[in-house]
Amino acid sequence: MRYKDDVYDRLWSAYGDSNIWKPLGTNVSDGQFINKNKYQLPFTVMRTAYTDNNESDMILTWHQHQLNSTSEYFLVIHLSELERLQKSQFREFDIYVNENLWYGPLVPSYLETISIFSTNGTKVDSEGKFQVSFNPTKNSTLAPLINAMEIYILKELSLQETNQTQGTYMYVDLRNLFLVLNFLIS
């Protein structure tokens, strides 16, 4: 998916084999989402999500041959509960990056977009992989879910057009920058 659906012209595509995950979706209209945040995510991205078929951990992994081992990676994870949960149902989970607690516990709200981002970069682990895990807490009766995820890489420009002391510099390589998770349900 691309612009006109995304005001920032981000590329959204599916991650991996979705056969191991259970799709979630909603039939609400764009205007029914309670909270649209500053990321201005396309409605088609946020009206879909995936959860684990076995109601256990969800793990997303990229290996070093896909990544630069010296680069720092920054995450933005977008979540929204798409099901009206029954009183006996509860979805709560922690998010780990390379087996370190990154955020949590998190309880997504019904039709409310939550975007969580990192201010500190993360590198690949000693085995050359970058792993994001969504682990249910002991109180949770439902598996974690995810609507979309963006991964940014911070790169130094080889030819500096300005003095380093005059500001920060960031290079965005759109072909390699966005490893974006998004599942569209028809």
DOGUGU-370844 format. One record per residue: residue number from 1; residue in one letter; x, y, z negated of N, C-alpha, C in turn. Coordinates in Angstrom, 3 decimals. Last residue first. Example, Ala and Ser with C-alpha at 12.3 -4.5 7.8 and 13.67 -1.06 7.14 Angstrom:
BEGIN
2|S|12.850|-2.250|-7.080|13.670|-1.060|-7.140|12.900|0.030|-7.870 $
1|A|13.190|-5.690|-7.800|12.300|-4.500|-7.800|13.200|-3.300|-7.800 $
# end
This chain:
BEGIN
186|S|-9.009|-9.434|-3.590|-10.064|-9.081|-2.640|-11.376|-9.694|-3.046 $
185|I|-6.630|-7.880|-5.527|-7.614|-8.949|-5.514|-8.718|-8.559|-4.552 $
184|L|-3.241|-7.273|-5.548|-4.530|-6.824|-5.055|-5.461|-8.020|-4.968 $
183|F|-0.793|-6.565|-7.791|-1.549|-7.656|-7.212|-2.910|-7.129|-6.805 $
182|N|2.432|-5.402|-8.156|1.041|-5.030|-7.966|0.339|-6.184|-7.279 $
181|L|5.478|-4.224|-9.057|4.562|-5.337|-9.219|3.147|-4.822|-9.075 $
180|V|8.233|-3.121|-7.282|6.968|-2.771|-7.899|6.039|-3.967|-7.905 $
179|L|11.002|-2.047|-7.259|10.597|-3.442|-7.288|9.274|-3.365|-8.014 $
178|F|12.284|0.656|-5.850|11.014|0.169|-6.349|10.903|-1.332|-6.169 $
177|L|14.970|0.834|-4.795|14.553|1.400|-6.063|13.313|0.745|-6.620 $
176|N|15.557|0.061|-2.286|16.003|-0.800|-3.371|15.467|-0.378|-4.724 $
175|R|14.338|1.966|-0.678|14.333|0.568|-0.238|14.690|-0.372|-1.378 $
174|L|14.736|4.421|-1.915|13.400|3.833|-1.944|13.369|2.391|-1.478 $
173|D|16.995|5.532|-3.932|17.011|4.734|-2.711|15.718|3.949|-2.682 $
172|V|17.626|8.490|-5.354|16.568|7.500|-5.289|16.646|6.809|-3.934 $
171|Y|19.891|9.865|-7.544|19.659|9.463|-6.163|18.631|8.355|-6.157 $
170|M|20.350|12.643|-9.549|19.777|11.308|-9.434|19.516|11.043|-7.967 $
169|Y|21.960|14.708|-11.866|21.761|14.303|-10.494|21.234|12.879|-10.484 $
168|T|21.698|17.649|-13.877|21.717|16.196|-13.718|21.491|15.862|-12.258 $
167|G|23.848|20.557|-13.827|22.588|19.829|-13.945|22.765|18.339|-13.765 $
166|Q|26.289|21.743|-13.823|25.133|22.570|-13.488|23.814|21.821|-13.582 $
165|T|28.337|20.021|-14.143|27.936|20.772|-15.326|26.699|21.623|-15.068 $
164|Q|28.830|19.048|-11.594|28.165|18.189|-12.577|27.663|18.963|-13.783 $
163|N|28.051|21.206|-8.915|28.939|20.903|-10.020|28.177|20.090|-11.056 $
162|T|26.657|19.732|-5.980|26.646|20.727|-7.042|27.617|20.286|-8.125 $
161|E|26.848|17.688|-4.303|26.590|18.983|-3.686|26.573|20.093|-4.728 $
160|Q|28.968|14.965|-4.226|28.216|15.878|-5.071|28.069|17.225|-4.377 $
159|L|28.823|12.022|-2.840|29.192|13.370|-2.434|28.349|14.347|-3.240 $
158|S|27.692|9.928|-4.216|29.125|9.883|-3.955|29.644|11.249|-3.506 $
157|L|25.454|10.211|-6.905|25.741|10.560|-5.516|27.243|10.532|-5.306 $
156|E|24.653|7.485|-8.956|25.403|8.710|-8.798|25.595|8.972|-7.314 $
155|K|21.462|6.175|-9.736|22.694|6.102|-8.951|23.326|7.471|-8.878 $
154|L|19.273|4.265|-11.500|19.954|5.554|-11.511|21.270|5.388|-10.771 $
153|I|16.357|2.702|-10.462|17.792|2.561|-10.660|18.408|3.954|-10.562 $
152|Y|13.228|1.656|-11.741|14.045|2.684|-11.119|15.504|2.382|-11.413 $
151|I|10.428|-0.235|-11.308|11.796|-0.279|-11.810|12.597|0.742|-11.016 $
150|E|7.066|-0.456|-12.309|8.052|0.176|-11.441|9.405|0.027|-12.109 $
149|M|4.182|-2.471|-12.345|5.455|-2.119|-12.961|6.350|-1.496|-11.900 $
148|A|0.732|-3.133|-13.165|1.796|-2.731|-12.248|3.054|-2.385|-13.028 $
147|N|-0.802|-4.704|-14.978|-1.386|-4.184|-13.742|-0.288|-3.868|-12.733 $
146|I|-0.722|-7.521|-17.078|0.009|-6.411|-16.474|-0.704|-6.019|-15.192 $
145|L|-1.351|-9.110|-20.252|-1.684|-8.777|-18.868|-0.780|-7.659|-18.394 $
144|P|-1.062|-11.956|-22.513|-0.778|-10.590|-22.064|-1.278|-10.367|-20.641 $
143|A|-3.856|-14.086|-23.499|-2.515|-13.874|-22.952|-2.314|-12.401|-22.594 $
142|L|-5.730|-13.923|-26.565|-5.629|-13.874|-25.108|-4.182|-13.635|-24.689 $
141|T|-5.614|-13.692|-29.219|-6.334|-14.874|-28.733|-6.279|-14.956|-27.211 $
140|S|-3.048|-12.566|-31.393|-3.712|-12.494|-30.098|-4.408|-13.805|-29.751 $
139|N|-1.524|-12.805|-33.643|-2.938|-12.454|-33.818|-3.736|-12.504|-32.521 $
138|K|1.058|-13.234|-32.768|0.377|-14.359|-33.436|-1.116|-14.083|-33.633 $
137|T|1.253|-11.743|-29.458|1.533|-11.778|-30.893|0.761|-12.939|-31.513 $
136|P|2.564|-12.803|-26.291|1.421|-12.550|-27.175|1.862|-12.584|-28.639 $
135|N|4.996|-11.143|-24.391|4.751|-12.232|-25.335|3.568|-11.912|-26.236 $
134|F|6.448|-10.617|-21.487|5.250|-10.145|-22.173|4.814|-11.295|-23.074 $
133|S|9.692|-9.769|-20.394|8.767|-10.777|-20.934|7.635|-10.091|-21.675 $
132|V|11.959|-9.296|-17.876|10.927|-8.607|-18.643|9.917|-9.664|-19.071 $
131|Q|15.379|-9.463|-17.097|14.149|-10.186|-17.412|13.224|-9.334|-18.269 $
130|F|17.929|-9.803|-14.974|17.150|-8.752|-15.621|15.775|-9.347|-15.833 $
129|K|21.073|-11.562|-14.963|19.642|-11.428|-14.672|19.037|-10.277|-15.471 $
128|G|23.671|-12.357|-15.540|23.392|-11.687|-14.279|21.924|-11.563|-13.945 $
127|E|24.225|-13.267|-17.994|23.993|-14.294|-16.974|23.645|-13.675|-15.618 $
126|S|24.297|-11.006|-19.548|25.563|-11.698|-19.295|25.435|-12.795|-18.239 $
125|D|21.799|-8.878|-17.883|22.408|-9.553|-19.026|23.675|-10.298|-18.602 $
124|V|21.817|-5.610|-16.316|21.580|-7.048|-16.259|22.283|-7.702|-17.442 $
123|K|20.952|-2.758|-18.414|21.741|-3.439|-17.387|21.360|-4.907|-17.358 $
122|T|18.750|-0.036|-18.876|19.110|-1.403|-19.239|19.893|-2.000|-18.085 $
121|G|18.482|3.359|-20.111|18.626|2.351|-19.069|19.030|1.006|-19.643 $
120|N|16.046|4.992|-22.002|17.398|4.442|-21.957|17.439|3.351|-20.899 $
119|T|13.459|5.472|-21.770|14.316|6.642|-21.637|15.782|6.230|-21.625 $
118|S|10.848|3.705|-20.189|12.090|3.675|-20.953|12.857|4.964|-20.714 $
117|F|7.260|3.844|-20.627|8.491|4.030|-19.867|9.700|3.981|-20.784 $
116|I|3.953|2.928|-20.033|5.060|2.877|-20.990|6.345|2.987|-20.183 $
115|S|0.715|3.920|-19.673|1.995|3.807|-18.976|3.105|3.932|-20.004 $
114|I|-2.562|2.889|-19.594|-1.434|3.122|-20.495|-0.175|2.936|-19.659 $
113|T|-5.821|3.682|-18.748|-4.472|3.440|-18.251|-3.448|3.821|-19.304 $
112|E|-8.665|2.060|-19.728|-7.807|3.203|-20.034|-6.388|2.864|-19.614 $
111|L|-10.390|-0.125|-19.614|-10.414|0.864|-18.536|-9.620|2.135|-18.838 $
110|Y|-9.866|-0.847|-22.949|-10.725|-1.117|-21.800|-10.785|0.087|-20.861 $
109|S|-6.420|-0.800|-23.933|-7.807|-0.363|-24.100|-8.578|-0.573|-22.805 $
108|P|-3.977|-3.145|-25.114|-4.552|-2.338|-24.036|-6.015|-2.003|-24.312 $
107|V|-1.887|-3.044|-27.650|-3.266|-3.492|-27.443|-3.858|-2.613|-26.342 $
106|L|1.344|-4.035|-28.548|0.533|-3.221|-27.661|-0.840|-3.854|-27.508 $
105|P|3.892|-3.866|-31.079|2.814|-4.543|-30.370|1.921|-3.545|-29.625 $
104|G|6.154|-2.632|-28.537|5.079|-3.460|-29.077|4.978|-3.345|-30.579 $
103|Y|9.017|-2.840|-26.475|7.817|-2.109|-26.891|6.815|-3.085|-27.495 $
102|W|11.343|-4.321|-26.546|11.349|-3.050|-25.834|10.171|-2.194|-26.263 $
101|L|13.378|-6.649|-28.032|12.078|-5.984|-28.121|12.189|-4.591|-27.514 $
100|N|15.332|-8.520|-25.792|15.318|-7.501|-26.841|13.957|-6.816|-26.836 $
99|E|15.416|-10.164|-23.569|15.212|-10.783|-24.882|15.316|-9.815|-26.059 $
98|N|15.344|-8.370|-21.408|16.541|-9.175|-21.678|16.561|-9.679|-23.120 $
97|V|12.778|-6.839|-23.006|13.651|-6.703|-21.846|14.963|-7.381|-22.208 $
96|Y|9.459|-7.511|-24.059|10.893|-7.692|-24.256|11.613|-7.465|-22.936 $
95|I|6.547|-6.461|-25.560|7.290|-6.481|-24.305|8.780|-6.532|-24.641 $
94|D|3.838|-8.093|-27.224|5.096|-7.357|-27.273|5.760|-7.469|-25.907 $
93|F|0.212|-7.852|-27.451|1.480|-8.464|-27.048|2.645|-7.500|-27.219 $
92|E|-3.163|-8.738|-27.676|-2.067|-7.956|-28.256|-0.763|-8.643|-27.866 $
91|R|-6.504|-9.087|-27.432|-5.290|-9.133|-26.612|-4.261|-8.183|-27.222 $
90|F|-9.096|-11.054|-28.616|-8.166|-9.986|-28.973|-6.907|-10.156|-28.125 $
89|Q|-12.437|-12.178|-29.187|-11.267|-12.066|-28.322|-10.412|-10.865|-28.716 $
88|S|-14.738|-12.098|-30.627|-13.784|-13.146|-30.997|-12.498|-13.084|-30.165 $
87|K|-16.198|-10.133|-29.357|-15.708|-9.876|-30.715|-14.656|-10.886|-31.145 $
86|Q|-15.012|-9.972|-25.933|-15.982|-10.380|-26.946|-15.375|-10.121|-28.326 $
85|L|-13.951|-7.307|-23.822|-13.643|-8.446|-24.681|-14.772|-8.706|-25.667 $
84|R|-14.306|-6.589|-20.630|-14.940|-6.236|-21.913|-14.769|-7.455|-22.808 $
83|E|-11.278|-6.337|-18.809|-12.408|-7.146|-19.258|-12.994|-6.546|-20.529 $
82|L|-9.059|-4.842|-18.327|-10.102|-4.829|-17.307|-11.329|-5.629|-17.692 $
81|E|-6.823|-2.726|-19.843|-7.697|-3.887|-20.082|-8.861|-3.796|-19.109 $
80|S|-3.913|-1.759|-18.211|-5.287|-1.396|-18.538|-6.081|-2.676|-18.756 $
79|L|-0.607|-0.499|-17.655|-1.535|-1.502|-18.174|-2.918|-0.915|-18.382 $
78|H|2.598|-0.216|-16.303|1.242|0.329|-16.305|0.255|-0.778|-16.669 $
77|I|5.885|0.642|-17.033|4.910|-0.442|-16.994|3.523|0.159|-17.179 $
76|V|8.894|1.505|-15.854|7.602|2.116|-16.149|6.586|0.998|-15.962 $
75|L|12.394|1.289|-16.616|11.083|0.690|-16.382|9.954|1.673|-16.624 $
74|F|15.576|1.500|-15.183|14.576|2.152|-16.016|13.203|1.623|-15.621 $
73|Y|18.880|0.264|-15.175|17.521|0.162|-14.676|16.561|0.765|-15.690 $
72|E|22.174|0.979|-14.158|21.182|1.003|-15.227|19.797|1.048|-14.595 $
71|S|24.690|-1.102|-12.556|23.661|-0.051|-12.580|22.771|-0.151|-13.810 $
70|T|26.321|-3.240|-12.379|26.817|-2.084|-13.125|25.781|-0.974|-13.261 $
69|S|25.083|-5.180|-10.825|25.381|-5.499|-12.226|25.871|-4.306|-13.027 $
68|N|22.344|-4.715|-8.844|23.707|-4.258|-9.034|24.036|-4.421|-10.511 $
67|L|20.341|-7.511|-7.671|20.585|-6.315|-8.472|22.056|-5.946|-8.467 $
66|Q|20.128|-9.882|-6.463|19.133|-8.883|-6.073|19.430|-7.528|-6.703 $
65|H|22.053|-11.334|-7.671|22.187|-11.167|-6.222|21.164|-10.164|-5.680 $
64|Q|21.092|-11.398|-10.339|22.149|-10.464|-9.965|22.291|-10.288|-8.457 $
63|H|17.449|-11.664|-10.373|18.813|-12.169|-10.549|19.830|-11.230|-9.919 $
62|W|14.581|-10.967|-12.290|15.351|-10.660|-11.092|16.773|-11.105|-11.368 $
61|T|11.517|-12.088|-13.680|12.976|-12.145|-13.656|13.511|-11.756|-12.286 $
60|L|8.945|-12.061|-16.002|9.345|-11.573|-14.679|10.864|-11.499|-14.677 $
59|I|6.717|-13.991|-17.827|8.118|-13.618|-17.651|8.367|-13.233|-16.195 $
58|M|4.398|-14.230|-20.344|4.551|-13.918|-18.918|5.969|-13.412|-18.749 $
57|D|3.495|-16.718|-22.754|4.357|-15.634|-22.297|4.275|-15.461|-20.784 $
56|S|0.081|-17.895|-22.455|1.372|-17.845|-23.133|2.170|-16.666|-22.582 $
55|E|-2.217|-18.868|-21.159|-2.327|-17.976|-22.317|-1.049|-17.977|-23.150 $
54|N|-1.835|-20.109|-18.788|-1.752|-20.938|-19.993|-1.868|-20.137|-21.281 $
53|N|-1.915|-18.120|-16.846|-2.908|-19.200|-16.812|-2.967|-19.987|-18.112 $
52|D|-1.414|-14.726|-17.782|-0.878|-16.083|-17.665|-1.998|-17.118|-17.693 $
51|T|-2.737|-12.158|-15.623|-2.442|-12.691|-16.941|-1.954|-14.123|-16.743 $
50|Y|-2.906|-9.195|-13.667|-2.669|-10.628|-13.794|-2.361|-10.955|-15.240 $
49|A|-5.194|-6.851|-12.164|-4.157|-7.234|-13.128|-3.956|-8.738|-13.042 $
48|T|-6.775|-3.994|-10.670|-6.361|-5.391|-10.641|-5.276|-5.632|-11.680 $
47|R|-7.140|-1.340|-10.735|-8.352|-2.150|-10.886|-8.053|-3.645|-10.824 $
46|M|-4.694|-0.127|-10.249|-5.132|-0.285|-11.635|-6.409|-1.103|-11.799 $
45|V|-4.481|-0.154|-7.438|-3.447|-0.777|-8.270|-4.007|-1.078|-9.657 $
44|T|-6.663|1.284|-6.561|-6.546|-0.117|-6.147|-5.465|-0.859|-6.919 $
43|F|-6.104|3.844|-7.545|-7.181|3.062|-8.151|-7.061|1.584|-7.799 $
42|P|-2.687|4.703|-7.941|-3.833|4.449|-7.072|-4.856|3.561|-7.779 $
41|L|-1.679|6.831|-10.628|-1.657|5.522|-9.977|-2.869|5.334|-9.083 $
40|Q|-0.523|9.173|-11.848|-1.502|9.216|-10.756|-1.484|7.930|-9.927 $
39|Y|1.053|9.663|-13.994|1.631|8.851|-12.923|0.711|8.759|-11.710 $
38|K|-0.417|10.965|-15.938|0.432|11.775|-15.058|1.062|10.984|-13.918 $
37|N|-3.514|8.993|-15.986|-2.386|9.711|-16.564|-1.534|10.405|-15.505 $
36|K|-6.860|8.770|-16.591|-5.871|8.728|-15.519|-4.701|9.564|-16.002 $
35|N|-9.120|7.195|-18.492|-7.901|7.975|-18.605|-7.019|7.751|-17.395 $
34|I|-11.439|5.796|-17.706|-11.493|6.839|-18.728|-10.295|7.771|-18.643 $
33|F|-12.801|5.007|-14.644|-11.614|4.865|-15.477|-11.551|6.057|-16.418 $
32|Q|-14.918|5.738|-13.032|-15.233|5.139|-14.325|-14.006|4.883|-15.192 $
31|G|-14.127|6.626|-10.547|-14.534|7.619|-11.531|-14.825|7.064|-12.911 $
30|D|-13.753|4.224|-9.117|-12.612|5.050|-9.489|-12.960|6.040|-10.598 $
29|S|-16.015|1.731|-10.447|-15.566|2.696|-9.442|-14.420|3.525|-10.002 $
28|V|-15.633|-1.749|-11.327|-15.964|-0.355|-11.636|-15.448|0.549|-10.524 $
27|N|-15.042|-4.384|-11.113|-15.831|-3.802|-10.030|-16.207|-2.353|-10.295 $
26|T|-11.844|-5.786|-11.776|-13.043|-5.103|-12.223|-13.749|-4.513|-11.011 $
25|G|-9.837|-8.693|-12.496|-10.260|-7.549|-11.702|-11.508|-6.938|-12.293 $
24|L|-7.127|-10.912|-12.747|-8.225|-10.210|-13.410|-8.591|-9.036|-12.516 $
23|P|-5.683|-14.080|-11.922|-6.034|-12.700|-11.578|-7.195|-12.191|-12.431 $
22|K|-3.218|-15.901|-13.584|-4.660|-15.781|-13.357|-4.994|-14.325|-13.037 $
21|W|-0.225|-17.340|-12.243|-0.939|-16.348|-13.023|-2.400|-16.301|-12.628 $
20|I|0.917|-19.028|-10.491|1.056|-19.382|-11.905|0.302|-18.415|-12.810 $
19|N|0.552|-17.879|-8.008|-0.194|-19.104|-8.320|-0.116|-19.492|-9.791 $
18|S|2.075|-15.757|-7.232|0.985|-15.457|-8.162|0.151|-16.694|-8.497 $
17|D|5.368|-15.520|-6.882|4.297|-16.488|-6.656|3.196|-16.268|-7.680 $
16|G|6.535|-12.073|-6.474|6.647|-13.523|-6.610|5.406|-14.329|-6.292 $
15|Y|4.580|-9.260|-6.576|5.794|-9.866|-7.114|5.626|-11.374|-7.117 $
14|A|3.307|-7.146|-3.949|3.160|-8.228|-4.930|4.523|-8.763|-5.357 $
13|S|3.825|-3.562|-3.781|3.750|-4.902|-3.195|3.707|-5.940|-4.307 $
12|W|3.814|-0.226|-2.916|3.331|-1.206|-3.885|3.232|-2.556|-3.187 $
11|L|5.675|2.679|-2.637|5.347|1.407|-1.992|4.945|0.424|-3.076 $
10|R|4.500|6.020|-3.105|5.240|4.850|-3.574|4.788|3.628|-2.788 $
9|D|3.474|8.562|-2.581|3.932|7.726|-1.466|4.826|6.574|-1.935 $
8|Y|2.205|9.951|-4.521|3.666|10.046|-4.509|4.287|9.173|-3.420 $
7|V|-0.462|9.285|-4.160|-0.075|10.685|-3.946|1.438|10.873|-3.911 $
6|D|-1.614|6.568|-2.474|-0.694|6.948|-3.541|-0.175|8.354|-3.268 $
5|D|-3.270|6.387|-0.262|-3.761|5.865|-1.532|-2.892|6.292|-2.710 $
4|K|-2.090|7.169|2.017|-2.874|8.149|1.357|-3.414|7.675|0.027 $
3|Y|0.838|5.871|0.832|0.055|7.077|0.939|-0.925|6.884|2.077 $
2|R|0.505|2.240|0.699|1.242|3.496|0.773|0.283|4.664|0.751 $
1|M|0.850|-1.168|0.000|0.000|0.000|0.000|0.896|1.230|0.000 $
# end
